[in-house]
Amino acid sequence: MLTLLNGILAAAGGTIQSIDWIDAPALVEMLCRFLLNIVMVWIVVHFFYYPKSRRRDYYFTFLLFAVSIFMLIYLMDGAKMKIGAALGLFAVFGIIRYRTESVPIREMTYLFFLVALSVVNGMAQKLSIAELAAANIIFVIAVSLAESNLLAKHVSCKYVRYDNIALITPERRADMIADLEKRLGVKVINVEVGSIDFLKDCALIKVYYQSLEKSNGMDDVAKLPRHYS
């Protein structure tokens, strides 16, 4: 085929010297870096994010985001990209708001964290695999410390419609906390009294407590229910 093409182009004064179909070293480097990135992202999502949230939709989203960002940065020759171009990705994600629902703060934090991880893996082509692996391990250590109770104890909160409004007065606060601990079976740290309905003899209170079990994210309430505000 090359002989035929060279013969045709020779009459036109040109020639084809060679066609480089596969750059083996570059392909191997890309696959190694991609494998490192996807493994690290999977470790963060599977072992740190998913056990608490159990959100398969975000599990899927995080993995695809990581693959997309890595391939985008790497194939655009990330080593030669200016830092402003990479940080521009964060500006784009900063204005993204899903149409169906507001993204919780924990999910948004993980999204930015995994985008940063994928950008580093895609841009650091001048680093050796060992140096890049060390940087990824630092990422994993950081998220493991943040998810553990070593830096700060995890405090959950939930709204409770409380029927014993005789205990909501400041002087009987200790009695209310004891009553809540007995009913909820948790160690109550703080209580905030919200709206009070004397006609129904109930009050809406926000209870902060230290859970002995791993939180699944359902107890953490972001805002007051609309019909109680």
C-alpha positions in Angstrom: 0.0 0.0 0.0 2.8 2.4 0.9 4.5 1.5 -2.4 1.4 2.4 -4.3 0.9 5.6 -2.5 4.5 6.6 -2.9 4.2 5.8 -6.6 1.2 8.0 -6.9 2.7 10.9 -4.9 6.1 10.5 -6.7 4.4 11.7 -9.9 3.2 14.7 -7.9 6.6 15.3 -6.4 5.9 14.0 -2.9 6.5 10.8 -1.0 5.3 9.1 2.2 8.3 8.0 4.4 6.4 6.1 7.1 3.2 6.0 9.1 3.6 5.6 12.9 0.6 3.6 13.9 1.5 2.8 17.5 3.7 4.7 19.9 4.2 1.8 22.3 6.0 3.7 25.2 3.4 6.5 25.2 0.6 4.0 25.1 2.1 2.0 28.0 2.6 5.2 30.0 -1.0 6.4 29.4 -2.4 3.0 30.5 -0.3 2.9 33.6 -1.3 6.4 34.7 -5.0 5.7 33.9 -4.9 2.5 35.9 -3.3 4.3 38.8 -5.9 7.0 38.6 -8.9 4.7 38.4 -7.7 2.5 41.2 -7.1 5.4 43.5 -10.5 6.9 42.7 -12.2 3.6 43.2 -10.5 3.2 46.6 -11.7 6.6 47.7 -15.2 6.1 46.5 -15.7 2.5 47.5 -14.0 2.5 50.9 -14.6 6.0 52.2 -17.6 7.6 50.4 -20.0 4.7 49.7 -20.0 2.9 53.1 -21.6 6.0 54.7 -23.8 7.3 52.0 -24.9 4.2 50.0 -25.6 6.4 47.0 -25.1 4.3 43.9 -25.9 7.2 41.6 -23.0 9.3 43.0 -20.8 6.2 43.0 -21.4 6.0 39.2 -21.0 9.8 38.8 -17.7 10.0 40.6 -16.1 7.2 38.6 -17.2 8.6 35.2 -16.1 12.1 36.3 -12.7 10.8 37.2 -12.3 8.9 33.9 -13.5 11.9 31.9 -11.3 14.5 33.6 -8.2 12.3 33.4 -8.6 11.5 29.7 -9.4 15.2 28.9 -6.3 16.5 30.7 -3.9 13.8 29.6 -4.9 13.8 25.9 -4.8 17.6 25.8 -1.1 17.2 26.7 -1.6 18.1 30.4 2.1 18.6 31.0 2.1 21.7 28.7 -1.2 23.1 29.8 -1.0 26.3 31.9 -2.3 26.0 35.4 -5.0 28.5 34.6 -6.6 26.0 32.1 -6.6 23.3 34.8 -8.1 25.6 37.4 -10.7 26.7 34.9 -12.2 23.2 35.3 -13.0 24.0 38.9 -14.6 27.3 37.9 -16.9 25.3 35.5 -17.9 22.9 38.2 -18.4 25.7 40.6 -21.3 27.0 38.6 -22.8 23.6 37.8 -26.1 22.8 39.6 -27.9 19.7 38.8 -31.5 20.3 37.6 -33.1 17.5 39.5 -31.7 18.1 43.0 -29.2 20.2 45.0 -26.0 18.3 45.4 -25.3 17.8 49.2 -22.1 19.3 50.5 -20.4 16.0 51.2 -21.0 14.9 47.6 -19.8 18.2 46.2 -16.6 17.9 48.4 -15.9 14.4 47.1 -16.6 15.6 43.5 -14.0 18.4 43.8 -11.6 16.1 45.6 -11.7 13.5 42.8 -11.5 16.1 40.1 -8.3 17.4 41.7 -6.9 13.9 42.0 -7.7 13.2 38.3 -6.2 16.5 37.2 -3.0 15.8 39.1 -2.7 12.4 37.6 -3.4 13.7 34.1 -1.0 16.7 34.2 2.0 15.3 36.1 3.5 13.6 33.1 7.0 14.8 34.1 6.8 12.8 37.3 7.8 9.2 37.6 5.2 6.6 38.4 6.7 6.3 41.9 6.4 10.0 42.6 2.8 10.0 41.2 1.9 7.0 43.4 3.3 8.8 46.5 1.1 11.9 45.6 -1.9 9.6 45.3 -1.2 7.9 48.6 -1.2 11.4 50.2 -4.6 12.0 48.7 -5.9 8.8 50.2 -4.4 9.4 53.6 -6.0 12.9 53.7 -9.5 11.5 52.9 -9.1 8.7 55.4 -8.1 11.1 58.2 -11.1 13.4 57.3 -13.5 10.5 57.5 -12.1 9.1 60.7 -12.8 10.3 64.2 -9.2 11.2 64.9 -9.4 14.8 63.9 -13.0 15.4 65.0 -15.8 13.3 66.3 -18.7 12.8 64.0 -21.9 14.5 65.2 -25.2 13.7 63.6 -28.4 15.7 63.9 -32.1 15.1 63.2 -35.3 16.9 63.6 -37.8 15.5 66.2 -41.4 16.4 66.8 -41.3 16.5 70.6 -44.6 16.0 72.5 -43.5 16.7 76.0 -43.4 20.5 75.7 -43.3 20.9 79.5 -39.6 20.1 79.3 -38.6 22.7 76.6 -38.1 25.5 79.1 -34.5 26.5 79.9 -34.6 25.4 83.5 -35.7 21.9 82.5 -33.2 21.4 79.7 -31.4 18.6 81.5 -34.6 16.7 81.9 -35.4 17.1 78.2 -32.0 15.8 77.2 -32.4 12.8 79.6 -35.8 12.1 78.1 -34.5 12.3 74.5 -31.6 10.0 75.3 -34.0 7.5 76.8 -36.3 7.6 73.8 -33.7 7.8 71.0 -31.1 5.6 72.6 -28.2 7.9 71.7 -25.9 10.3 73.5 -27.4 13.8 73.1 -24.8 16.6 72.8 -27.0 19.6 72.2 -30.6 20.5 71.6 -32.1 23.5 69.7 -35.8 24.3 70.1 -37.6 25.5 67.0 -41.3 26.1 66.3 -43.8 25.3 69.1 -47.4 24.3 68.6 -49.4 24.8 71.8 -52.6 23.6 70.1 -51.1 20.2 69.4 -48.8 20.2 72.4 -45.6 19.5 70.4 -42.5 21.3 69.4 -40.0 20.9 66.6 -36.5 20.4 68.0 -33.1 19.8 66.5 -31.1 17.1 68.3 -27.4 16.8 67.9 -26.0 13.5 69.0 -23.0 11.2 68.8 -24.0 8.0 67.1 -22.3 4.7 67.9 -23.0 3.3 64.5 -21.7 4.6 61.2 -23.9 7.3 59.8 -25.5 6.7 56.4 -26.1 10.3 55.7 -29.9 10.2 56.3 -29.8 11.6 59.8 -27.9 14.8 58.8 -30.6 17.4 58.0 -29.6 20.3 55.8 -32.5 22.6 56.4 -35.8 23.0 58.3 -38.8 21.3 56.7 -40.7 23.8 54.7 -44.0 23.3 56.4 -42.4 24.0 59.8 -40.5 27.1 58.8 
